[in-house]
Amino acid sequence: MAIEMTDEQWMRRALDLAERAQREDDEIPVGALVVDADGALVGEGWNRNIAEHDPSAHAEIVAMRRAGQALGNHRLVGCTLYVTLEPCAMCAMAIVHARIARVVFGARDPKTGAAGSVFDLLTDPRHNHRVDVVGGVMADEAGARLTDYFRAKRGKPVT
């Protein structure tokens, strides 16, 4: 029997993946994972677009690809996606098409966020599938990690 984990515990794991993105690949530190309806981890990933020369290799897409392979299905019905940064429009629409049930994200993205900040694609009533969204889980830590990454890239002091 699997131990039930909280949103914060799953987000901690996603933050660990974000740290790997930065440490191992010098990618923007965003991590994501997919948990099935029974609470089992079925896919995880982090930003890989620079390393893989793939503009679609955002953390969410990588995690959903791995979940689809693990489940043997392109539909991720009943699954929850945890991601350290609010999904962009590309990822949001992939989430809708995958039929993810729930998205839990950390930091809001005031420039390109598509889960309520700039757009609200996950709950748009015009789609035939809507996603439950919980934002702001461990947002301060997720946001600080991103801020520090970009400050370091610009040669500015890290907080």
C-alpha positions as CSV (number, residue, x, y, z in Angstrom):
1,M,0.0,0.0,0.0
2,A,1.4,3.4,-1.0
3,I,1.9,6.1,1.5
4,E,-0.4,9.1,0.6
5,M,1.7,12.2,0.0
6,T,0.5,15.8,0.4
7,D,0.7,18.5,-2.3
8,E,3.6,20.0,-0.4
9,Q,5.5,16.7,-0.4
10,W,5.0,16.2,-4.1
11,M,6.0,19.9,-4.7
12,R,9.2,19.3,-2.7
13,R,10.0,16.5,-5.1
14,A,9.3,18.7,-8.0
15,L,11.6,21.4,-6.5
16,D,14.3,18.7,-6.3
17,L,13.8,18.0,-10.0
18,A,14.1,21.8,-10.7
19,E,17.4,21.9,-8.8
20,R,18.6,19.0,-11.0
21,A,17.7,21.0,-14.1
22,Q,19.9,23.8,-13.0
23,R,22.7,21.7,-11.6
24,E,23.0,19.0,-14.2
25,D,21.9,20.8,-17.4
26,D,22.2,24.5,-16.6
27,E,18.5,24.7,-17.6
28,I,15.9,27.1,-16.2
29,P,15.0,25.4,-12.8
30,V,11.5,24.0,-13.4
31,G,10.6,20.5,-12.3
32,A,7.4,18.5,-12.8
33,L,6.0,15.1,-12.0
34,V,2.8,13.2,-12.7
35,V,1.0,11.1,-10.1
36,D,-1.8,8.7,-11.0
37,A,-5.2,8.5,-9.4
38,D,-3.9,5.9,-7.0
39,G,-1.1,8.2,-5.8
40,A,1.8,6.5,-7.6
41,L,4.5,8.5,-9.4
42,V,4.3,7.7,-13.1
43,G,6.4,10.4,-14.7
44,E,8.9,13.1,-13.9
45,G,11.0,15.6,-15.7
46,W,12.6,19.0,-15.8
47,N,13.3,21.6,-18.4
48,R,15.3,20.0,-21.2
49,N,14.6,22.4,-24.1
50,I,18.2,23.8,-24.2
51,A,20.0,20.4,-23.8
52,E,17.7,18.7,-26.3
53,H,17.4,21.6,-28.7
54,D,13.6,21.1,-28.4
55,P,11.4,24.1,-27.8
56,S,8.6,21.8,-26.5
57,A,10.8,20.0,-23.8
58,H,9.4,22.0,-20.9
59,A,9.3,20.1,-17.6
60,E,5.6,19.5,-17.9
61,I,5.9,18.0,-21.3
62,V,8.8,15.8,-20.3
63,A,6.9,14.5,-17.3
64,M,3.7,13.9,-19.3
65,R,5.6,12.0,-22.0
66,R,7.2,9.7,-19.4
67,A,3.8,9.2,-17.7
68,G,2.2,8.3,-21.0
69,Q,4.9,5.8,-21.7
70,A,4.6,4.3,-18.2
71,L,0.8,4.1,-18.4
72,G,0.8,3.0,-22.1
73,N,-1.7,5.7,-22.9
74,H,-1.7,9.3,-24.3
75,R,-4.6,10.1,-22.0
76,L,-3.5,10.7,-18.4
77,V,-7.1,10.5,-16.9
78,G,-7.2,10.9,-13.2
79,C,-3.6,12.1,-12.9
80,T,-2.3,15.1,-11.1
81,L,0.6,17.2,-12.5
82,Y,2.8,19.0,-10.1
83,V,5.0,21.7,-11.5
84,T,7.2,24.4,-9.8
85,L,6.1,27.2,-12.3
86,E,2.7,28.0,-13.6
87,P,2.3,26.3,-17.0
88,C,2.6,28.3,-20.2
89,A,0.0,28.2,-23.0
90,M,1.8,25.3,-24.8
91,C,1.9,23.2,-21.7
92,A,-1.6,24.1,-20.6
93,M,-3.1,22.9,-23.9
94,A,-1.0,19.7,-23.7
95,I,-2.4,19.2,-20.2
96,V,-6.0,19.7,-21.5
97,H,-5.4,17.3,-24.4
98,A,-3.9,14.7,-22.0
99,R,-7.0,14.9,-19.8
100,I,-5.0,15.6,-16.7
101,A,-7.4,15.9,-13.8
102,R,-5.5,18.3,-11.6
103,V,-2.6,20.7,-11.8
104,V,-0.7,21.9,-8.7
105,F,1.9,24.6,-9.4
106,G,4.3,26.7,-7.3
107,A,5.2,30.1,-8.6
108,R,2.9,32.2,-10.7
109,D,4.2,33.4,-14.0
110,P,3.0,37.0,-14.6
111,K,4.5,37.1,-18.1
112,T,3.3,33.8,-19.7
113,G,1.3,32.0,-17.1
114,A,-1.7,30.1,-18.6
115,A,-3.3,28.8,-15.4
116,G,-4.8,32.1,-14.3
117,S,-2.1,34.8,-14.4
118,V,-2.2,35.9,-18.1
119,F,-4.5,33.3,-19.6
120,D,-6.8,30.7,-17.9
121,L,-6.6,27.9,-20.4
122,L,-7.0,25.0,-18.0
123,T,-10.5,26.0,-16.8
124,D,-11.8,27.6,-20.0
125,P,-15.4,26.5,-20.4
126,R,-15.0,26.3,-24.2
127,H,-12.8,23.2,-23.8
128,N,-14.4,19.8,-23.5
129,H,-12.1,19.1,-20.6
130,R,-11.3,21.4,-17.7
131,V,-8.6,20.9,-15.1
132,D,-8.8,21.5,-11.4
133,V,-6.0,24.0,-10.5
134,V,-4.2,24.7,-7.3
135,G,-1.6,27.5,-7.5
136,G,0.9,28.9,-5.1
137,V,2.1,25.7,-3.4
138,M,5.5,26.5,-2.0
139,A,5.5,29.5,-4.3
140,D,8.1,31.5,-2.4
141,E,10.7,28.8,-2.7
142,A,9.9,28.1,-6.3
143,G,10.0,31.8,-7.2
144,A,13.2,32.4,-5.3
145,R,14.9,29.6,-7.2
146,L,13.9,31.1,-10.5
147,T,14.9,34.6,-9.5
148,D,18.3,33.5,-8.2
149,Y,18.9,31.5,-11.4
150,F,18.2,34.6,-13.6
151,R,20.1,36.9,-11.3
152,A,23.2,34.6,-11.5
153,K,22.9,34.4,-15.3
154,R,22.9,38.2,-15.4
155,G,25.9,38.5,-13.1
156,K,23.9,40.0,-10.3
157,P,24.1,39.1,-6.6
158,V,21.9,36.1,-5.7
159,T,19.6,36.7,-2.7
